[in-house]
C-alpha cells in the first residue's frame, strides 16, 4: 500500500513540527514547509520527510510544495496550512500598519494560496482534506492584537466558504482554533510565571496545551473518522472559548 502524503506549513517549530512528527511516526510521507531552514534540516532526518524552504505568502512556495509532494511521493492526500505569525499592537502604534499587512499576507493569504495549490492535487487523488490553523483569537477579542485577531477570524470564514465549494468533490476543509499552546510563539509568556498564571487562570483546564494535543486534532480532521466533517473550526483550547 502507498503511504498517504501530507503537506505541512510552519513545519519547523511548535504545532507544525509536532504535526510533522506525528504523521511521520504514523507512516505518512510528509512535505514540510517553513522559512526556517535550520529547523527544516532537523526534520529532513526523519524517514519519509521532504522539506522546502519558502514563504507561504508567495505562490511560488505553495506551488513548489505541492510539486515536491507529487515528484517525491507521487500524490497528495492532505494539507495542514499552519504557518502563522503573531505580534502587532493596536493600529495606532508606529509601524503597526506594516505588521498588520504582513499578518494578513502570512496568516490569510498563505492559507488561501495553500488551498488553491493543494486542491488540484487532492482532486487528482480522488479527494482529500485540508486543515488550517486559526486561533481562539479568531473567536473573541484580545487586548491590543487587532491584526492577529482579524487574521484568525478571516481564516475561520475562509475555511467555511472554501469547504462549500469543494465538498461535492470529496475535499474537506476545516480549521483548528488552538488556545494557549507551548511553542516558540508563546515562549516568553510561558516563561514569565506571573503572566503565565494570569493566562492559565482564564482557561477552564487551568493549563497551557502541548503542541502534540493540537496535532492530534489535526490528525483526526484529516482522517477517515472525520469523513463527514467540513467547513468547521474546532477549538482546541481547554474550554477557553466555552467560557
Ligand atoms: P511557532 O512560532 O512555534 O511556529 C510557527 C512556524 O511558522 C515557525 O517555524 C515559523 O518559521 C513558520 N513561519 C512563519 N512565517 C512563515 C512564512 N511566511 N512562511 C513559512 N513559514 C512561516 O508558533 P506556533 O505556536 O506553533 O504557531 C503555529 C500556528 O498556530 C500559527 O498559525 C499560530 O498563529 C497558531 N496558534 C498558536 C497558538 C499558541 O498558543 N502557540 C494559539 C493559537 C493559534
py3Dmol code that shows the C-alpha trace and the ligand (Angstrom):
import py3Dmol

protein = """\
ATOM      1  CA  UNK A   1       0.000   0.000   0.000  1.00  0.00           C
ATOM      2  CA  UNK A   2       1.219   3.546  -0.797  1.00  0.00           C
ATOM      3  CA  UNK A   3       1.761   5.748   2.268  1.00  0.00           C
ATOM      4  CA  UNK A   4      -0.598   8.744   2.470  1.00  0.00           C
ATOM      5  CA  UNK A   5       1.117  12.085   1.795  1.00  0.00           C
ATOM      6  CA  UNK A   6       0.573  15.261   3.828  1.00  0.00           C
ATOM      7  CA  UNK A   7       1.934  18.772   3.319  1.00  0.00           C
ATOM      8  CA  UNK A   8       2.554  20.817   6.499  1.00  0.00           C
ATOM      9  CA  UNK A   9       3.419  24.538   6.567  1.00  0.00           C
ATOM     10  CA  UNK A  10       5.033  26.262   9.532  1.00  0.00           C
ATOM     11  CA  UNK A  11       6.635  22.871   9.997  1.00  0.00           C
ATOM     12  CA  UNK A  12       9.906  23.783  11.683  1.00  0.00           C
ATOM     13  CA  UNK A  13       8.540  24.685  15.125  1.00  0.00           C
ATOM     14  CA  UNK A  14       5.677  24.306  17.578  1.00  0.00           C
ATOM     15  CA  UNK A  15       2.346  22.935  16.337  1.00  0.00           C
ATOM     16  CA  UNK A  16       3.665  22.353  12.803  1.00  0.00           C
ATOM     17  CA  UNK A  17       6.682  20.418  13.996  1.00  0.00           C
ATOM     18  CA  UNK A  18       4.549  18.276  16.331  1.00  0.00           C
ATOM     19  CA  UNK A  19       2.255  17.598  13.355  1.00  0.00           C
ATOM     20  CA  UNK A  20       5.118  16.549  11.078  1.00  0.00           C
ATOM     21  CA  UNK A  21       6.469  14.191  13.736  1.00  0.00           C
ATOM     22  CA  UNK A  22       3.058  12.667  14.468  1.00  0.00           C
ATOM     23  CA  UNK A  23       2.268  11.970  10.786  1.00  0.00           C
ATOM     24  CA  UNK A  24       5.781  10.610  10.148  1.00  0.00           C
ATOM     25  CA  UNK A  25       5.510   8.294  13.190  1.00  0.00           C
ATOM     26  CA  UNK A  26       2.186   7.014  11.841  1.00  0.00           C
ATOM     27  CA  UNK A  27       3.610   6.088   8.442  1.00  0.00           C
ATOM     28  CA  UNK A  28       2.754   9.128   6.328  1.00  0.00           C
ATOM     29  CA  UNK A  29       5.107  10.786   3.915  1.00  0.00           C
ATOM     30  CA  UNK A  30       5.383  14.490   4.722  1.00  0.00           C
ATOM     31  CA  UNK A  31       6.368  17.626   2.816  1.00  0.00           C
ATOM     32  CA  UNK A  32       7.467  20.126   5.474  1.00  0.00           C
ATOM     33  CA  UNK A  33       7.494  23.831   4.527  1.00  0.00           C
ATOM     34  CA  UNK A  34       8.938  26.718   6.526  1.00  0.00           C
ATOM     35  CA  UNK A  35      11.096  29.836   6.237  1.00  0.00           C
ATOM     36  CA  UNK A  36      13.381  28.407   8.939  1.00  0.00           C
ATOM     37  CA  UNK A  37      15.969  26.309   7.100  1.00  0.00           C
ATOM     38  CA  UNK A  38      17.738  25.201  10.278  1.00  0.00           C
ATOM     39  CA  UNK A  39      14.544  23.764  11.738  1.00  0.00           C
ATOM     40  CA  UNK A  40      13.795  22.023   8.456  1.00  0.00           C
ATOM     41  CA  UNK A  41      17.246  20.383   8.452  1.00  0.00           C
ATOM     42  CA  UNK A  42      16.258  18.556  11.678  1.00  0.00           C
ATOM     43  CA  UNK A  43      13.020  17.275  10.104  1.00  0.00           C
ATOM     44  CA  UNK A  44      14.862  16.139   6.969  1.00  0.00           C
ATOM     45  CA  UNK A  45      16.480  13.443   9.166  1.00  0.00           C
ATOM     46  CA  UNK A  46      13.091  11.746   9.739  1.00  0.00           C
ATOM     47  CA  UNK A  47      12.020   8.856   7.497  1.00  0.00           C
ATOM     48  CA  UNK A  48       9.595   9.916   4.774  1.00  0.00           C
ATOM     49  CA  UNK A  49      10.001  13.680   5.281  1.00  0.00           C
ATOM     50  CA  UNK A  50      10.959  16.040   2.429  1.00  0.00           C
ATOM     51  CA  UNK A  51      11.439  19.747   3.112  1.00  0.00           C
ATOM     52  CA  UNK A  52      11.017  23.010   1.258  1.00  0.00           C
ATOM     53  CA  UNK A  53      12.311  26.374   2.481  1.00  0.00           C
ATOM     54  CA  UNK A  54       9.946  29.157   1.485  1.00  0.00           C
ATOM     55  CA  UNK A  55       7.481  31.849   2.480  1.00  0.00           C
ATOM     56  CA  UNK A  56       3.824  30.725   2.402  1.00  0.00           C
ATOM     57  CA  UNK A  57       2.658  34.184   1.375  1.00  0.00           C
ATOM     58  CA  UNK A  58       4.072  33.508  -2.114  1.00  0.00           C
ATOM     59  CA  UNK A  59       2.511  31.447  -4.886  1.00  0.00           C
ATOM     60  CA  UNK A  60       5.954  30.051  -5.660  1.00  0.00           C
ATOM     61  CA  UNK A  61       6.248  28.350  -2.246  1.00  0.00           C
ATOM     62  CA  UNK A  62       2.753  26.866  -2.325  1.00  0.00           C
ATOM     63  CA  UNK A  63       3.059  25.579  -5.881  1.00  0.00           C
ATOM     64  CA  UNK A  64       6.578  24.301  -5.128  1.00  0.00           C
ATOM     65  CA  UNK A  65       5.380  22.390  -2.063  1.00  0.00           C
ATOM     66  CA  UNK A  66       2.647  20.587  -3.993  1.00  0.00           C
ATOM     67  CA  UNK A  67       5.074  19.875  -6.852  1.00  0.00           C
ATOM     68  CA  UNK A  68       7.544  18.386  -4.347  1.00  0.00           C
ATOM     69  CA  UNK A  69       4.834  16.111  -2.914  1.00  0.00           C
ATOM     70  CA  UNK A  70       3.937  14.838  -6.385  1.00  0.00           C
ATOM     71  CA  UNK A  71       7.546  14.428  -7.562  1.00  0.00           C
ATOM     72  CA  UNK A  72       8.867  12.799  -4.402  1.00  0.00           C
ATOM     73  CA  UNK A  73       5.867  10.818  -3.187  1.00  0.00           C
ATOM     74  CA  UNK A  74       3.555  10.627  -6.217  1.00  0.00           C
ATOM     75  CA  UNK A  75       0.400  12.093  -4.653  1.00  0.00           C
ATOM     76  CA  UNK A  76      -1.091  14.476  -2.072  1.00  0.00           C
ATOM     77  CA  UNK A  77      -3.787  13.426   0.400  1.00  0.00           C
ATOM     78  CA  UNK A  78      -3.858  16.264   2.919  1.00  0.00           C
ATOM     79  CA  UNK A  79      -2.531  19.762   3.579  1.00  0.00           C
ATOM     80  CA  UNK A  80      -2.064  21.344   7.006  1.00  0.00           C
ATOM     81  CA  UNK A  81      -1.840  25.115   6.459  1.00  0.00           C
ATOM     82  CA  UNK A  82      -0.436  26.062   9.809  1.00  0.00           C
ATOM     83  CA  UNK A  83       2.258  28.717   9.236  1.00  0.00           C
ATOM     84  CA  UNK A  84       1.469  31.879  11.128  1.00  0.00           C
ATOM     85  CA  UNK A  85       2.956  34.898  12.826  1.00  0.00           C
ATOM     86  CA  UNK A  86       1.813  36.967  15.782  1.00  0.00           C
ATOM     87  CA  UNK A  87       2.542  40.419  17.044  1.00  0.00           C
ATOM     88  CA  UNK A  88       1.416  43.954  16.195  1.00  0.00           C
ATOM     89  CA  UNK A  89      -0.298  46.008  18.821  1.00  0.00           C
ATOM     90  CA  UNK A  90      -3.163  48.431  18.279  1.00  0.00           C
ATOM     91  CA  UNK A  91      -3.002  50.102  14.871  1.00  0.00           C
ATOM     92  CA  UNK A  92      -2.269  53.474  16.473  1.00  0.00           C
ATOM     93  CA  UNK A  93       1.295  52.451  17.332  1.00  0.00           C
ATOM     94  CA  UNK A  94       4.117  53.330  14.947  1.00  0.00           C
ATOM     95  CA  UNK A  95       4.965  50.731  12.346  1.00  0.00           C
ATOM     96  CA  UNK A  96       1.992  48.568  13.168  1.00  0.00           C
ATOM     97  CA  UNK A  97       0.212  49.048   9.813  1.00  0.00           C
ATOM     98  CA  UNK A  98       3.147  47.351   8.078  1.00  0.00           C
ATOM     99  CA  UNK A  99       2.876  44.490  10.544  1.00  0.00           C
ATOM    100  CA  UNK A 100      -0.900  44.398  10.020  1.00  0.00           C
ATOM    101  CA  UNK A 101      -0.334  43.893   6.269  1.00  0.00           C
ATOM    102  CA  UNK A 102       2.313  41.241   6.898  1.00  0.00           C
ATOM    103  CA  UNK A 103      -0.043  39.394   9.296  1.00  0.00           C
ATOM    104  CA  UNK A 104      -2.661  39.214   6.549  1.00  0.00           C
ATOM    105  CA  UNK A 105      -0.067  38.126   3.972  1.00  0.00           C
ATOM    106  CA  UNK A 106       1.139  35.167   6.049  1.00  0.00           C
ATOM    107  CA  UNK A 107      -1.912  34.176   8.117  1.00  0.00           C
ATOM    108  CA  UNK A 108      -4.663  34.671   5.494  1.00  0.00           C
ATOM    109  CA  UNK A 109      -3.117  34.908   2.012  1.00  0.00           C
ATOM    110  CA  UNK A 110      -0.826  31.997   2.993  1.00  0.00           C
ATOM    111  CA  UNK A 111      -3.864  29.800   3.757  1.00  0.00           C
ATOM    112  CA  UNK A 112      -5.754  30.902   0.619  1.00  0.00           C
ATOM    113  CA  UNK A 113      -2.758  30.190  -1.617  1.00  0.00           C
ATOM    114  CA  UNK A 114      -2.226  26.863   0.125  1.00  0.00           C
ATOM    115  CA  UNK A 115      -5.824  25.801  -0.566  1.00  0.00           C
ATOM    116  CA  UNK A 116      -5.534  26.974  -4.179  1.00  0.00           C
ATOM    117  CA  UNK A 117      -2.331  24.997  -4.746  1.00  0.00           C
ATOM    118  CA  UNK A 118      -3.470  21.830  -2.952  1.00  0.00           C
ATOM    119  CA  UNK A 119      -6.961  21.395  -4.410  1.00  0.00           C
ATOM    120  CA  UNK A 120      -5.983  20.122  -7.911  1.00  0.00           C
ATOM    121  CA  UNK A 121      -3.641  17.517  -6.396  1.00  0.00           C
ATOM    122  CA  UNK A 122      -6.255  16.408  -3.844  1.00  0.00           C
ATOM    123  CA  UNK A 123      -8.820  16.150  -6.631  1.00  0.00           C
ATOM    124  CA  UNK A 124      -6.397  14.019  -8.649  1.00  0.00           C
ATOM    125  CA  UNK A 125      -6.028  11.731  -5.609  1.00  0.00           C
ATOM    126  CA  UNK A 126      -9.813  11.235  -5.570  1.00  0.00           C
ATOM    127  CA  UNK A 127     -10.414  13.582  -2.631  1.00  0.00           C
ATOM    128  CA  UNK A 128      -8.584  14.748   0.474  1.00  0.00           C
ATOM    129  CA  UNK A 129      -8.531  17.037   3.438  1.00  0.00           C
ATOM    130  CA  UNK A 130      -7.174  20.472   4.344  1.00  0.00           C
ATOM    131  CA  UNK A 131      -6.780  21.815   7.881  1.00  0.00           C
ATOM    132  CA  UNK A 132      -5.853  25.437   8.567  1.00  0.00           C
ATOM    133  CA  UNK A 133      -4.659  26.756  11.919  1.00  0.00           C
ATOM    134  CA  UNK A 134      -6.855  29.572  13.181  1.00  0.00           C
ATOM    135  CA  UNK A 135      -6.880  30.526  16.886  1.00  0.00           C
ATOM    136  CA  UNK A 136      -9.219  31.227  19.787  1.00  0.00           C
ATOM    137  CA  UNK A 137      -8.159  34.786  18.950  1.00  0.00           C
ATOM    138  CA  UNK A 138     -10.329  34.440  15.847  1.00  0.00           C
ATOM    139  CA  UNK A 139     -13.367  33.675  18.007  1.00  0.00           C
ATOM    140  CA  UNK A 140     -13.050  36.524  20.506  1.00  0.00           C
ATOM    141  CA  UNK A 141     -11.292  39.803  21.163  1.00  0.00           C
ATOM    142  CA  UNK A 142      -7.943  40.050  22.945  1.00  0.00           C
ATOM    143  CA  UNK A 143      -6.416  43.293  24.210  1.00  0.00           C
ATOM    144  CA  UNK A 144      -4.033  45.020  21.803  1.00  0.00           C
ATOM    145  CA  UNK A 145      -3.861  42.481  18.978  1.00  0.00           C
ATOM    146  CA  UNK A 146      -6.227  43.837  16.324  1.00  0.00           C
ATOM    147  CA  UNK A 147      -4.300  42.482  13.366  1.00  0.00           C
ATOM    148  CA  UNK A 148      -3.739  38.956  14.666  1.00  0.00           C
ATOM    149  CA  UNK A 149      -7.349  38.597  15.839  1.00  0.00           C
ATOM    150  CA  UNK A 150      -8.644  39.818  12.478  1.00  0.00           C
ATOM    151  CA  UNK A 151      -6.483  37.353  10.512  1.00  0.00           C
ATOM    152  CA  UNK A 152      -7.568  34.402  12.602  1.00  0.00           C
ATOM    153  CA  UNK A 153     -11.269  35.321  12.222  1.00  0.00           C
ATOM    154  CA  UNK A 154     -10.675  35.583   8.470  1.00  0.00           C
ATOM    155  CA  UNK A 155      -9.285  32.038   8.399  1.00  0.00           C
ATOM    156  CA  UNK A 156     -12.473  30.714  10.028  1.00  0.00           C
ATOM    157  CA  UNK A 157     -14.691  32.168   7.312  1.00  0.00           C
ATOM    158  CA  UNK A 158     -12.239  31.392   4.500  1.00  0.00           C
ATOM    159  CA  UNK A 159     -12.439  27.746   5.531  1.00  0.00           C
ATOM    160  CA  UNK A 160     -16.249  27.831   5.604  1.00  0.00           C
ATOM    161  CA  UNK A 161     -16.528  29.321   2.128  1.00  0.00           C
ATOM    162  CA  UNK A 162     -13.868  27.096   0.544  1.00  0.00           C
ATOM    163  CA  UNK A 163     -15.383  23.985   2.147  1.00  0.00           C
ATOM    164  CA  UNK A 164     -18.700  24.654   0.420  1.00  0.00           C
ATOM    165  CA  UNK A 165     -17.006  24.950  -2.980  1.00  0.00           C
ATOM    166  CA  UNK A 166     -15.190  21.600  -2.761  1.00  0.00           C
ATOM    167  CA  UNK A 167     -17.453  19.406  -0.607  1.00  0.00           C
ATOM    168  CA  UNK A 168     -19.014  17.637  -3.604  1.00  0.00           C
ATOM    169  CA  UNK A 169     -15.515  16.732  -4.802  1.00  0.00           C
ATOM    170  CA  UNK A 170     -14.754  14.931  -1.540  1.00  0.00           C
ATOM    171  CA  UNK A 171     -12.294  17.604  -0.440  1.00  0.00           C
ATOM    172  CA  UNK A 172     -12.926  18.577   3.171  1.00  0.00           C
ATOM    173  CA  UNK A 173     -11.635  21.898   4.547  1.00  0.00           C
ATOM    174  CA  UNK A 174     -11.610  22.631   8.276  1.00  0.00           C
ATOM    175  CA  UNK A 175      -9.629  24.566  10.864  1.00  0.00           C
ATOM    176  CA  UNK A 176      -8.497  24.208  14.439  1.00  0.00           C
ATOM    177  CA  UNK A 177      -8.603  27.120  16.869  1.00  0.00           C
ATOM    178  CA  UNK A 178      -5.819  26.497  19.378  1.00  0.00           C
ATOM    179  CA  UNK A 179      -5.828  28.156  22.748  1.00  0.00           C
ATOM    180  CA  UNK A 180      -2.555  28.957  24.535  1.00  0.00           C
ATOM    181  CA  UNK A 181      -0.070  26.309  23.454  1.00  0.00           C
ATOM    182  CA  UNK A 182       3.568  25.996  24.494  1.00  0.00           C
ATOM    183  CA  UNK A 183       5.591  26.875  21.369  1.00  0.00           C
ATOM    184  CA  UNK A 184       8.202  29.404  20.265  1.00  0.00           C
ATOM    185  CA  UNK A 185       5.347  31.878  19.634  1.00  0.00           C
ATOM    186  CA  UNK A 186       4.288  31.845  23.292  1.00  0.00           C
ATOM    187  CA  UNK A 187       7.725  31.091  24.796  1.00  0.00           C
ATOM    188  CA  UNK A 188       8.171  34.436  26.553  1.00  0.00           C
ATOM    189  CA  UNK A 189       4.625  34.297  28.008  1.00  0.00           C
ATOM    190  CA  UNK A 190       5.098  30.756  29.321  1.00  0.00           C
ATOM    191  CA  UNK A 191       8.479  31.690  30.814  1.00  0.00           C
ATOM    192  CA  UNK A 192       7.029  34.634  32.786  1.00  0.00           C
ATOM    193  CA  UNK A 193       5.436  32.961  35.857  1.00  0.00           C
ATOM    194  CA  UNK A 194       3.119  35.860  36.672  1.00  0.00           C
ATOM    195  CA  UNK A 195       1.862  36.286  33.106  1.00  0.00           C
ATOM    196  CA  UNK A 196       1.610  32.533  32.614  1.00  0.00           C
ATOM    197  CA  UNK A 197      -0.545  32.223  35.753  1.00  0.00           C
ATOM    198  CA  UNK A 198      -2.775  35.051  34.518  1.00  0.00           C
ATOM    199  CA  UNK A 199      -3.328  33.199  31.228  1.00  0.00           C
ATOM    200  CA  UNK A 200      -3.952  29.782  32.762  1.00  0.00           C
ATOM    201  CA  UNK A 201      -6.317  31.230  35.375  1.00  0.00           C
ATOM    202  CA  UNK A 202      -8.679  32.138  32.497  1.00  0.00           C
ATOM    203  CA  UNK A 203      -8.567  28.652  30.946  1.00  0.00           C
ATOM    204  CA  UNK A 204     -11.069  26.161  32.403  1.00  0.00           C
ATOM    205  CA  UNK A 205      -8.447  23.374  32.043  1.00  0.00           C
ATOM    206  CA  UNK A 206      -6.066  25.663  34.021  1.00  0.00           C
ATOM    207  CA  UNK A 207      -3.017  24.878  31.880  1.00  0.00           C
ATOM    208  CA  UNK A 208      -1.328  25.509  28.543  1.00  0.00           C
ATOM    209  CA  UNK A 209      -1.708  22.956  25.766  1.00  0.00           C
ATOM    210  CA  UNK A 210       1.128  20.859  24.467  1.00  0.00           C
ATOM    211  CA  UNK A 211       1.681  21.175  20.697  1.00  0.00           C
ATOM    212  CA  UNK A 212       1.032  17.449  20.333  1.00  0.00           C
ATOM    213  CA  UNK A 213      -2.545  17.983  21.605  1.00  0.00           C
ATOM    214  CA  UNK A 214      -3.128  20.300  18.626  1.00  0.00           C
ATOM    215  CA  UNK A 215      -1.518  17.826  16.220  1.00  0.00           C
ATOM    216  CA  UNK A 216      -3.842  15.027  17.388  1.00  0.00           C
ATOM    217  CA  UNK A 217      -6.936  17.069  16.447  1.00  0.00           C
ATOM    218  CA  UNK A 218      -5.403  17.923  13.063  1.00  0.00           C
ATOM    219  CA  UNK A 219      -4.812  14.185  12.619  1.00  0.00           C
ATOM    220  CA  UNK A 220      -8.450  13.440  13.423  1.00  0.00           C
ATOM    221  CA  UNK A 221      -9.698  16.069  10.957  1.00  0.00           C
ATOM    222  CA  UNK A 222      -7.629  14.617   8.091  1.00  0.00           C
ATOM    223  CA  UNK A 223      -8.553  11.018   8.987  1.00  0.00           C
ATOM    224  CA  UNK A 224     -11.408   8.923   7.575  1.00  0.00           C
ATOM    225  CA  UNK A 225     -13.021   9.180  11.041  1.00  0.00           C
ATOM    226  CA  UNK A 226     -13.905  12.789  10.092  1.00  0.00           C
ATOM    227  CA  UNK A 227     -15.221  11.906   6.627  1.00  0.00           C
ATOM    228  CA  UNK A 228     -18.455  13.954   7.060  1.00  0.00           C
ATOM    229  CA  UNK A 229     -16.829  16.950   8.764  1.00  0.00           C
ATOM    230  CA  UNK A 230     -16.228  20.012   6.613  1.00  0.00           C
ATOM    231  CA  UNK A 231     -16.358  23.799   6.944  1.00  0.00           C
ATOM    232  CA  UNK A 232     -15.904  23.851  10.715  1.00  0.00           C
ATOM    233  CA  UNK A 233     -13.369  25.260  13.150  1.00  0.00           C
ATOM    234  CA  UNK A 234     -12.669  23.075  16.160  1.00  0.00           C
ATOM    235  CA  UNK A 235     -11.496  24.913  19.290  1.00  0.00           C
ATOM    236  CA  UNK A 236      -8.634  23.064  20.988  1.00  0.00           C
ATOM    237  CA  UNK A 237      -8.409  25.355  23.949  1.00  0.00           C
ATOM    238  CA  UNK A 238      -9.084  23.628  27.277  1.00  0.00           C
ATOM    239  CA  UNK A 239     -12.561  25.194  27.338  1.00  0.00           C
ATOM    240  CA  UNK A 240     -11.455  28.829  26.900  1.00  0.00           C
ATOM    241  CA  UNK A 241     -13.920  29.656  24.120  1.00  0.00           C
ATOM    242  CA  UNK A 242     -16.746  27.938  26.008  1.00  0.00           C
ATOM    243  CA  UNK A 243     -16.230  30.268  28.953  1.00  0.00           C
TER     244      UNK A 243
END
"""
ligand_1 = """\
44
LIG
P 5.817 28.789 16.137
O 6.378 30.155 16.046
O 6.438 27.789 17.050
O 5.758 28.135 14.673
C 5.359 28.849 13.544
C 6.216 28.396 12.371
O 5.758 29.076 11.195
C 7.706 28.753 12.552
O 8.513 27.620 12.283
C 7.922 29.847 11.523
O 9.250 29.869 10.993
C 6.893 29.483 10.468
N 6.551 30.616 9.618
C 6.291 31.892 9.990
N 6.051 32.655 8.923
C 6.178 31.857 7.839
C 6.057 32.072 6.452
N 5.774 33.291 5.965
N 6.230 31.025 5.613
C 6.548 29.803 6.100
N 6.677 29.530 7.411
C 6.500 30.554 8.269
O 4.299 29.021 16.506
P 3.078 28.024 16.755
O 2.502 28.434 18.041
O 3.432 26.599 16.531
O 2.095 28.543 15.605
C 1.525 27.694 14.630
C 0.153 28.235 14.274
O -0.686 28.142 15.426
C 0.153 29.709 13.867
O -0.739 29.888 12.781
C -0.373 30.411 15.113
O -0.986 31.653 14.809
C -1.346 29.365 15.624
N -1.719 29.490 17.033
C -0.789 29.318 18.019
C -1.183 29.419 19.358
C -0.224 29.231 20.502
O -0.626 29.462 21.654
N 1.002 28.796 20.276
C -2.533 29.689 19.663
C -3.437 29.850 18.633
C -3.020 29.733 17.316
"""
view = py3Dmol.view(width=600, height=400)
view.addModel(protein, "pdb")
view.setStyle({"model": 0}, {"cartoon": {"style": "trace"}})
view.addModel(ligand_1, "xyz")
view.setStyle({"model": 1}, {"stick": {}})
view.zoomTo()
view.show()
